[in-house]
């Protein structure tokens, strides 16, 4: 296994953990905001549920990437592909910095490297 495969695995797993932590923080922030607001919007519990799902999927992705599971590879590819799409769309409309899609782009490029694909799918076949 090359250094880029092993280093990338740690980087992608840490990014997925950061996404999970950010989602949990968003739930906490929404809950605190609800306690300070006069009226409670019906959208906040729905948003909290979506953040909870994102936190669970991101944590599962991090675990799968860290443990060399093929389903972790698929989750990481799906999440990063979606983030890349959203980041490019946001950059096109001028809603964010052009560097926003850089992290998901690097993750997708790393996941599509032949040595990375072999490392994840060889463990499934064996």
C-alpha positions in Angstrom: 0.0 0.0 0.0 1.4 3.4 -1.0 1.7 6.4 1.3 -0.9 8.3 -0.7 -3.5 5.6 -0.2 -2.9 5.4 3.5 -2.6 9.2 4.1 -5.7 9.8 2.0 -7.7 7.2 4.0 -6.9 9.2 7.2 -7.7 12.5 5.5 -11.0 11.3 4.1 -12.0 9.7 7.4 -11.2 12.9 9.3 -13.2 14.9 6.8 -16.2 12.6 7.3 -15.8 12.9 11.1 -15.7 16.7 10.8 -18.9 16.6 8.8 -20.6 14.5 11.5 -19.4 16.9 14.2 -20.6 19.9 12.2 -24.0 18.3 11.8 -24.2 17.6 15.5 -23.2 21.2 16.2 -25.9 22.4 13.8 -28.5 20.5 15.8 -27.2 22.0 19.0 -27.3 25.5 17.4 -30.8 25.0 16.1 -32.0 23.8 19.6 -30.4 26.8 21.3 -31.9 29.1 18.7 -35.4 27.6 19.3 -35.1 28.2 23.0 -34.3 31.9 22.4 -37.0 32.5 19.8 -40.5 33.6 20.4 -42.1 31.3 17.9 -40.9 27.9 16.9 -40.8 27.3 13.2 -41.9 23.8 12.0 -38.8 23.7 9.8 -36.3 23.5 12.6 -37.2 20.0 13.8 -37.2 18.9 10.2 -33.7 20.4 9.7 -32.6 18.8 12.9 -33.7 15.4 11.6 -31.8 16.0 8.4 -28.7 17.0 10.3 -29.0 13.9 12.4 -29.2 11.7 9.3 -26.2 13.5 7.8 -24.3 13.1 11.1 -25.0 9.3 11.2 -24.2 8.8 7.5 -21.0 10.8 7.8 -19.9 8.9 10.9 -20.7 5.6 9.1 -18.7 6.8 6.1 -15.7 7.6 8.3 -15.9 4.2 10.0 -16.1 2.4 6.6 -13.2 4.4 5.1 -11.1 3.8 8.2 -11.8 0.1 8.3 -11.2 -0.4 4.6 -14.9 -1.4 3.8 -16.2 -1.1 0.3 -19.5 0.3 1.5 -17.4 3.1 3.1 -15.8 3.8 -0.2 -19.3 4.0 -1.9 -20.6 6.3 0.8 -17.5 8.6 0.6 -17.9 8.7 -3.2 -21.6 9.5 -3.0 -21.2 12.2 -0.3 -18.2 13.8 -1.9 -19.8 13.7 -5.4 -22.9 15.4 -4.0 -20.8 18.0 -2.1 -18.8 18.7 -5.3 -22.0 19.2 -7.2 -23.4 21.6 -4.6 -20.1 23.4 -4.3 -19.8 24.0 -8.1 -23.4 25.1 -8.3 -22.8 27.6 -5.4 -19.6 28.9 -7.0 -21.4 29.4 -10.3 -24.2 31.5 -8.7 -21.6 33.4 -6.7 -22.9 32.1 -3.3 -19.5 30.9 -2.1 -15.8 31.0 -2.7 -14.4 29.0 -5.7 -12.2 27.0 -3.2 -15.3 25.5 -1.5 -15.6 22.6 -4.0 -11.8 21.9 -3.6 -12.0 19.4 -0.7 -14.7 17.2 -2.3 -12.9 17.4 -5.6 -9.7 16.1 -3.9 -11.6 13.4 -2.2 -13.3 12.2 -5.4 -9.9 12.3 -7.2 -8.3 10.3 -4.4 -11.2 7.8 -4.4 -10.9 7.3 -8.1 -7.2 6.6 -8.1 -6.6 3.0 -9.3 -4.6 2.0 -6.2 -7.3 3.3 -3.9 -10.0 1.4 -5.8 -8.0 -1.8 -5.7 -7.3 -1.3 -2.0 -11.0 -1.1 -1.1 -12.4 -3.7 -3.5 -9.6 -6.3 -3.1 -10.6 -6.6 0.6 -14.2 -7.3 -0.4 -13.2 -10.1 -2.8 -10.8 -11.7 -0.5 
